[in-house]
């Protein structure tokens, strides 16, 4: 414990204390541990150790451009508790302009480069930060390429959807969705949730589910079947209550898991096991330890 306390106190920011250990091991279905290191100074090895200490024993490390995707694959190859997802983030796709095709070619070469790559994403559409039609068209171009890779390599598709619910579903219908689709950081209401669940997608809820204003999000959680539910940190962002505003990390996932258990009146141990099983259904086994 003293070593873990030192790991937290030596970072750039004061990180929240460890929550109570979960009764059964579970999975952070979407995180950016490498970005967490940049935001808080918490080294990746320390972040993984802190997560294991509270029984978050597996993570999905997600890339957002070619460089971070390559780093995610390298991290997954070094740590059996990590698998990788690779992508060009929608907003990055919009900003790349004429360079987008070349960057997509570079990413495409990475998709099948390692058996530790288990997902393609986060990809999708973001109409909150990208409002110009040309940028949104580039997002759709990149989204279609990511969908094709997920199907070609039988990988999960990890979707970023911000203020673009209808168009996300339209593109998936037009391109043909892969077998496994995760709506990362689900942000829709109950109607959007039903539309996604009717298509067999998994809904992944971050710490925003704990924010007082997000009752519509909690209503979406209420109707999500147990076998289509995932929980994530999206660290270093979206830290759950009671530590909203502080740097997030996978070791803080228990706050969200416990909130979900209480909201759904579910047994905590059974929920942890179900979340881990769902993550395996989406991303496959982690390895000898997973």
Buried (B, 14 or more C-beta within 10 A) or exposed (E): EEEBEEBBEEBEEEBBEBBEEBBBBBBBBBBBBBBBBEBBBBBBEBBBBBBBBBBBBBBBBBBBBBEBBBBBBBBBBEBBBBBBBBBBBBBBBBBBEEEBEEBBEBBBEBBEBBEBBBBBBBBBBBBEEBEEEEBBEBBBBBBBBBBBBBBEBEBBBBBBBBEBBEBBBEBBEEBEBBEBBBBBBBBBBBEBBBBBBEEEBBBBBBBBBBBEEBEBBBEBBEEBEEEBBBBBBBBBBBBBBEBBEBBBBBBBBBBBBBBBBEBBEBEBEEBBBBBBBBBBBBBBEBBEEB
